[in-house]
Amino acid sequence: MYESEKRAVLDCALTMEHYRLVSLSGGNVSMRLPDGTFLVTPTAVRYDSMRPDDIVRVDAQGKVVEGCLRPSSDTSALLFVFKHMPTVNAVIHTHQPYATAAGLVTDVLPAFLTLMIDATQQAVHVAPFTISSDEGMGALAVEYARGALCVILKHHGVMAFGKDLDQALEAAVYLEDAARIYLLARAVGPVPLLDEKQIAEQAEDRGNYGQKK
């Protein structure tokens, strides 16, 4: 079942690796399905050797309902996010270096670039450290999202959210670009910020970006 959706999850994982947001089998990709179940990448399987049939389908309690492999070790955290963020249909967890590094030197990555505002919608907060493979990681991600499409997990990585896989992936990729620019600027001086009015104006959908569907 859900063969095209499994392929989409794998394609997203490979694209995540292409943009160097993860290495080997790090991170994970998950997706909400119409029947109330979820697709999750398997644990400890390299993306370059993964096949669509390796993607695991689990129920809302994390029980495997389709697939031969174990789902991501972060499944309980991912399911917490899906349960408490009902408009989110895709979650990407990465170990992207620049955003993770930014999370070690600041408690919030400000919305200081147009590309960041467009992709994450607002400033991205840094959630306190919690051990991986624990529901608490999902709880902190929900708490610190605060309307943004990304959360930086201190000492760990990033969770990106979206109405679909494309939106979540774009949020993660552009957050990494923004974090790299932030760290470069901060290395030579203070980073100038945008005010709330400028951020709101940039975030407004003016109907002239993207292709019609």
Backbone torsions as a table, in degrees:
resi	resn	phi	psi	omega
1	MET	NA	157.2	174.6
2	TYR	54.4	44.4	-177.1
3	GLU	-64.2	-42.7	-179.2
4	SER	-67.5	-35.9	178.4
5	GLU	-68.0	-38.5	176.8
6	LYS	-63.0	-42.4	176.6
7	ARG	-61.7	-39.4	179.3
8	ALA	-64.9	-39.8	177.7
9	VAL	-63.5	-45.3	179.2
10	LEU	-64.8	-42.6	177.9
11	ASP	-59.5	-40.7	178.3
12	CYS	-63.3	-42.9	179.6
13	ALA	-62.9	-41.6	179.4
14	LEU	-67.3	-37.1	176.8
15	THR	-67.6	-39.4	175.7
16	MET	-57.9	-42.5	177.9
17	GLU	-69.1	-38.9	178.9
18	HIS	-56.9	-39.9	-179.7
19	TYR	-86.5	11.0	174.2
20	ARG	61.3	36.2	174.4
21	LEU	-85.1	-18.9	177.6
22	VAL	-145.5	168.3	172.7
23	SER	-131.1	144.9	176.3
24	LEU	53.6	-106.9	-177.3
25	SER	-113.9	14.8	-177.4
26	GLY	-67.6	153.7	177.7
27	GLY	70.9	-165.8	-179.7
28	ASN	-167.9	165.1	176.2
29	VAL	-131.1	136.9	179.5
30	SER	-141.5	157.1	-172.4
31	MET	-149.0	136.3	175.5
32	ARG	-81.1	137.9	178.1
33	LEU	-108.2	157.4	-176.3
34	PRO	-61.3	-24.7	-176.6
35	ASP	-88.8	7.9	177.9
36	GLY	89.4	2.9	173.8
37	THR	-99.8	179.2	-173.7
38	PHE	-139.7	144.6	171.5
39	LEU	-97.4	136.0	-178.8
40	VAL	-139.3	138.6	174.3
41	THR	-65.4	148.6	-178.4
42	PRO	-74.9	158.2	-179.7
43	THR	-78.5	140.4	171.2
44	ALA	57.9	35.4	174.5
45	VAL	-118.9	125.0	-179.4
46	ARG	-63.6	138.5	-177.7
47	TYR	-64.6	-33.7	-177.4
48	ASP	-73.5	-9.0	175.6
49	SER	-114.3	1.2	-176.4
50	MET	-78.2	145.7	175.8
51	ARG	-117.4	158.4	179.0
52	PRO	-54.0	-37.5	-179.4
53	ASP	-67.8	-13.6	177.9
54	ASP	-78.4	-18.0	178.9
55	ILE	-66.2	133.4	-172.7
56	VAL	-99.7	139.1	174.1
57	ARG	-106.0	127.4	-178.5
58	VAL	-124.8	159.3	174.9
59	ASP	-89.1	-176.5	-174.8
60	ALA	-66.6	-14.0	177.3
61	GLN	-99.0	-0.6	178.4
62	GLY	90.7	5.2	178.5
63	LYS	-77.0	134.0	179.8
64	VAL	-69.9	125.0	177.3
65	VAL	-111.7	-13.2	176.4
66	GLU	-158.4	129.8	178.7
67	GLY	125.3	153.9	-177.4
68	CYS	-103.2	-9.3	-177.0
69	LEU	-105.4	163.5	175.3
70	ARG	-76.6	138.1	177.8
71	PRO	-72.0	170.5	178.9
72	SER	-46.3	142.5	177.4
73	SER	-64.9	-14.9	179.0
74	ASP	-93.7	12.7	-173.5
75	THR	-55.8	-41.2	-179.1
76	SER	-62.7	-37.6	177.4
77	ALA	-68.1	-41.3	179.7
78	LEU	-63.6	-43.2	-179.9
79	LEU	-66.0	-32.5	175.3
80	PHE	-62.3	-43.2	178.7
81	VAL	-61.2	-48.9	-179.4
82	PHE	-60.3	-39.5	-178.4
83	LYS	-66.1	-39.4	-173.1
84	HIS	-98.9	-3.5	175.3
85	MET	-128.3	78.0	-170.8
86	PRO	-64.0	-19.0	178.5
87	THR	-86.3	-7.4	179.8
88	VAL	-87.7	126.7	179.3
89	ASN	-115.3	-3.6	178.8
90	ALA	-147.7	138.7	176.7
91	VAL	-131.1	130.3	176.1
92	ILE	-118.2	127.3	176.0
93	HIS	-112.2	125.8	-176.2
94	THR	-126.4	171.2	172.5
95	HIS	-120.5	37.0	-172.3
96	GLN	-59.9	129.8	-166.9
97	PRO	-68.4	-43.4	-174.4
98	TYR	-70.4	-43.6	178.1
99	ALA	-66.1	-38.3	177.7
100	THR	-64.6	-40.6	177.2
101	ALA	-63.5	-42.0	178.2
102	ALA	-60.2	-35.9	180.0
103	GLY	-67.9	-13.2	177.4
104	LEU	-87.6	-15.5	-175.6
105	VAL	-119.9	-1.8	178.2
106	THR	-150.1	155.8	177.4
107	ASP	-91.9	-10.8	177.5
108	VAL	-153.8	133.6	172.8
109	LEU	-89.9	109.5	-172.9
110	PRO	-67.9	156.3	176.7
111	ALA	-80.3	81.3	-171.0
112	PHE	-109.7	-2.5	-179.3
113	LEU	-130.2	147.6	178.5
114	THR	-61.6	-41.5	-177.5
115	LEU	-64.6	-33.2	178.7
116	MET	-70.7	-43.6	179.7
117	ILE	-62.3	-42.6	180.0
118	ASP	-62.2	-38.0	-172.8
119	ALA	-89.7	-40.9	-175.6
120	THR	-104.3	-11.5	175.8
121	GLN	80.0	-23.0	176.9
122	GLN	-170.0	-172.9	179.5
123	ALA	-57.2	149.8	-178.9
124	VAL	-110.5	122.4	-176.8
125	HIS	-89.6	158.6	-179.9
126	VAL	-105.5	118.8	178.5
127	ALA	-82.5	145.1	178.8
128	PRO	-60.4	159.3	179.3
129	PHE	-63.4	138.5	167.4
130	THR	-145.0	154.6	-178.0
131	ILE	-64.6	149.2	178.2
132	SER	-74.5	169.8	179.7
133	SER	60.7	31.5	-178.7
134	ASP	-133.2	143.8	179.0
135	GLU	-57.9	-27.9	-179.4
136	GLY	-59.5	-28.1	176.7
137	MET	-63.9	-40.5	176.5
138	GLY	-68.2	-39.2	179.8
139	ALA	-62.7	-42.8	178.8
140	LEU	-68.4	-35.8	178.2
141	ALA	-62.0	-43.9	178.2
142	VAL	-64.1	-44.3	-177.6
143	GLU	-63.3	-39.2	-174.0
144	TYR	-96.4	-0.8	177.2
145	ALA	-61.4	-49.6	174.6
146	ARG	50.6	41.1	175.4
147	GLY	92.0	-12.1	178.4
148	ALA	-83.2	162.0	179.0
149	LEU	-92.6	7.2	177.0
150	CYS	-143.2	154.0	170.0
151	VAL	-135.6	135.8	173.1
152	ILE	-91.4	129.5	178.4
153	LEU	-97.5	112.4	-173.4
154	LYS	-58.0	135.3	-179.0
155	HIS	63.7	19.3	-173.1
156	HIS	-142.1	-68.0	-174.4
157	GLY	172.0	-138.7	-173.6
158	VAL	-139.8	146.8	164.2
159	MET	-116.4	129.9	177.4
160	ALA	-119.6	142.5	-174.3
161	PHE	-122.2	158.7	175.7
162	GLY	-166.5	164.2	173.2
163	LYS	-69.0	-21.5	175.1
164	ASP	-152.7	177.9	-177.0
165	LEU	-62.8	-38.9	-178.8
166	ASP	-60.8	-44.8	-178.7
167	GLN	-65.5	-42.9	179.3
168	ALA	-63.7	-42.2	-179.7
169	LEU	-65.3	-44.6	178.6
170	GLU	-61.2	-40.1	179.2
171	ALA	-60.6	-44.2	-179.2
172	ALA	-66.8	-44.2	-178.0
173	VAL	-64.9	-46.9	-178.0
174	TYR	-73.6	-27.8	172.2
175	LEU	-62.2	-41.2	179.7
176	GLU	-63.1	-42.7	176.4
177	ASP	-59.8	-44.7	-178.7
178	ALA	-65.0	-41.4	-180.0
179	ALA	-64.0	-38.8	178.6
180	ARG	-63.7	-43.9	179.1
181	ILE	-65.2	-41.3	178.9
182	TYR	-59.5	-46.2	-178.4
183	LEU	-67.6	-37.5	177.2
184	LEU	-63.7	-45.0	-179.8
185	ALA	-66.6	-43.0	-178.0
186	ARG	-65.6	-25.6	179.6
187	ALA	-67.7	-22.1	-177.9
188	VAL	-114.0	-6.8	178.4
189	GLY	167.5	-178.6	178.7
190	PRO	-63.3	148.1	179.8
191	VAL	-94.2	116.6	178.5
192	PRO	-67.5	141.7	-174.8
193	LEU	-111.5	160.6	172.8
194	LEU	-91.0	151.0	177.4
195	ASP	-86.6	171.8	-174.5
196	GLU	-61.0	-37.1	179.9
197	LYS	-65.6	-43.2	179.0
198	GLN	-64.3	-40.8	179.1
199	ILE	-63.9	-44.6	-179.5
200	ALA	-63.5	-40.6	179.6
201	GLU	-66.1	-39.9	179.3
202	GLN	-68.2	-36.9	-177.8
203	ALA	-73.2	-18.0	-177.8
204	GLU	-66.0	133.6	177.9
205	ASP	-77.5	111.6	-178.5
206	ARG	-96.6	3.2	173.1
207	GLY	74.0	13.9	-177.3
208	ASN	-119.1	12.3	179.2
209	TYR	-119.1	137.2	178.5
210	GLY	90.4	165.9	-178.7
211	GLN	-94.7	149.4	178.2
212	LYS	-71.2	141.5	178.4
213	LYS	-111.8	NA	NA
